Amino acid sequence: MGLRFSKLKRAIITEHLLLTNVLTTGGLMGLGDVITQNLEIRMDKEGKQKYSLQRTERMLAVGLALGPFGHLWYSKIVDKLVPGVVSTRTAVKKILADQVVAGPFFCSAFFFGMGLLEGKGNQGAIAEVKEKFLPVYMLDWCVWPPLQFINFRFLPMEYRVIYVACITLCWNTFLSYYKHMDSHQHQEIPEQTKS
């Protein structure tokens, strides 16, 4: 049993790390949306909220598209950008690099990609990035640095993307909620009558 697990672990982590990271990132992005939609349905007292498979498919697709970039960032680029032995000082430098380089890229790419997949075109997708990027990026600064400290200080490189992807299940649930928040607000706002 132990030998089989060891071979499976080696195949997943070593031989097929890119595929593992891409599928994990995409799958957890989709799962985050499934969780969000189920919560939205349960909280909808009027029963108007229905599950949208297309919405989950878009989240999955964006996650799959971002997966290779996450793989490259956490398994290659960040260590070259901030070389050094594993230490608290190096971890803090990597966190700053992550927040200044990867954070803005992933956040804006998420909103832009979702906008494109929703058929908003380039201008609509750019407008959504402009509208939603800053609040999410500010929250990103509160959530990710302590989590990334664990990542960069204590985890080997081959586990970084999977670690981040697992934590992002909660983050993806929030992103799905925030991304689709406007559609719920429009449903709840009654038409105003002129006086």
SULFENRA-V825798 format. One record per residue. N is the residue number from 1. OMEGA is omega in degrees with one decimal (NA if undefined). D_FIRST is the distance of its C-alpha to the first C-alpha in Angstrom with 2 decimals. Layout:
N:OMEGA:D_FIRST, N:OMEGA:D_FIRST
This chain:
1:-179.2:0.00, 2:179.8:3.81, 3:178.2:5.47, 4:179.2:5.25, 5:179.5:6.32, 6:178.1:8.65, 7:178.7:10.07, 8:178.6:10.67, 9:-179.6:12.26, 10:179.7:14.30, 11:-177.9:15.46, 12:-173.0:16.54, 13:-174.4:18.04, 14:-171.7:19.42, 15:-175.2:20.16, 16:-174.6:21.10, 17:179.7:22.26, 18:179.9:25.64, 19:177.9:24.42, 20:-178.2:21.86, 21:-179.3:24.74, 22:-179.6:27.29, 23:177.9:25.34, 24:-179.6:24.33, 25:179.5:27.97, 26:-179.0:29.45, 27:-179.8:27.19, 28:174.0:27.80, 29:176.9:31.51, 30:179.5:31.69, 31:176.0:29.79, 32:178.2:32.25, 33:177.5:35.07, 34:179.1:33.62, 35:-179.1:33.51, 36:-178.7:37.02, 37:178.0:38.51, 38:175.2:37.20, 39:179.0:38.73, 40:179.5:41.93, 41:179.9:42.18, 42:-178.4:41.75, 43:-178.7:44.35, 44:-177.3:46.83, 45:-178.4:49.33, 46:178.6:51.37, 47:-179.2:48.53, 48:-175.9:49.43, 49:178.0:46.08, 50:178.2:44.00, 51:178.9:40.55, 52:176.7:40.88, 53:-179.7:38.16, 54:178.2:40.14, 55:178.0:39.93, 56:178.1:36.12, 57:177.4:36.09, 58:178.1:38.33, 59:177.3:36.14, 60:-178.0:33.07, 61:178.4:35.19, 62:176.7:36.41, 63:177.4:32.92, 64:179.3:31.80, 65:-179.3:34.98, 66:-177.9:34.47, 67:179.3:30.80, 68:178.8:31.70, 69:175.5:34.22, 70:177.8:31.77, 71:-179.4:29.37, 72:-177.2:32.27, 73:-173.4:33.67, 74:-177.7:30.63, 75:-176.8:28.98, 76:-168.2:32.22, 77:-173.9:35.59, 78:178.6:35.48, 79:176.1:34.33, 80:179.4:37.14, 81:179.9:39.62, 82:179.9:38.89, 83:176.1:37.65, 84:178.3:37.07, 85:178.5:34.71, 86:-179.8:32.58, 87:178.2:35.16, 88:-179.2:36.84, 89:178.8:39.73, 90:178.8:37.63, 91:179.2:35.67, 92:177.6:39.03, 93:178.9:40.34, 94:176.6:37.32, 95:178.2:37.81, 96:177.1:41.45, 97:179.7:40.63, 98:-178.4:38.14, 99:-176.6:40.82, 100:-176.9:43.63, 101:-173.5:42.00, 102:-178.1:38.86, 103:179.5:39.99, 104:-179.9:43.22, 105:-175.9:41.68, 106:-179.6:38.85, 107:-178.7:41.19, 108:178.8:44.00, 109:177.5:41.79, 110:-177.4:40.26, 111:179.0:43.71, 112:179.8:45.19, 113:178.3:42.43, 114:178.5:42.55, 115:178.0:46.34, 116:-178.9:46.28, 117:176.3:43.86, 118:177.4:46.15, 119:-178.5:49.03, 120:-177.4:50.94, 121:-178.0:51.56, 122:-176.8:51.69, 123:178.6:54.41, 124:178.9:52.77, 125:177.8:49.42, 126:178.4:51.23, 127:179.5:53.15, 128:175.9:49.97, 129:-179.2:48.56, 130:-177.9:51.88, 131:-168.5:51.84, 132:-174.8:48.28, 133:-171.0:47.07, 134:178.4:48.80, 135:-179.7:47.80, 136:179.9:44.13, 137:177.7:44.25, 138:176.5:45.92, 139:176.7:43.21, 140:-179.7:40.65, 141:178.6:42.23, 142:-172.6:41.68, 143:-166.5:38.06, 144:-177.8:36.31, 145:178.5:37.50, 146:178.5:35.75, 147:178.8:32.50, 148:175.2:32.82, 149:177.2:33.53, 150:-178.7:29.97, 151:-173.9:28.80, 152:-177.1:31.04, 153:-169.3:31.04, 154:-174.3:27.45, 155:172.8:25.02, 156:-176.5:24.16, 157:-173.9:25.76, 158:178.9:22.67, 159:-173.1:22.02, 160:-176.8:25.71, 161:179.8:26.15, 162:176.2:23.18, 163:-179.5:24.50, 164:-178.8:27.99, 165:179.9:27.01, 166:177.1:25.33, 167:-178.6:28.43, 168:174.0:30.63, 169:175.7:29.61, 170:179.6:32.22, 171:179.7:34.50, 172:176.0:34.24, 173:175.8:35.16, 174:-179.0:38.21, 175:178.8:39.01, 176:178.4:38.99, 177:-176.9:41.27, 178:179.5:43.59, 179:-174.2:43.72, 180:-177.9:44.71, 181:-178.2:46.78, 182:-177.4:50.06, 183:177.9:49.51, 184:179.6:49.16, 185:180.0:52.20, 186:179.2:54.31, 187:-173.2:53.44, 188:-177.0:54.46, 189:178.2:57.71, 190:177.5:60.61, 191:179.4:63.40, 192:177.8:66.18, 193:179.5:69.65, 194:178.1:72.65, 195:NA:75.15
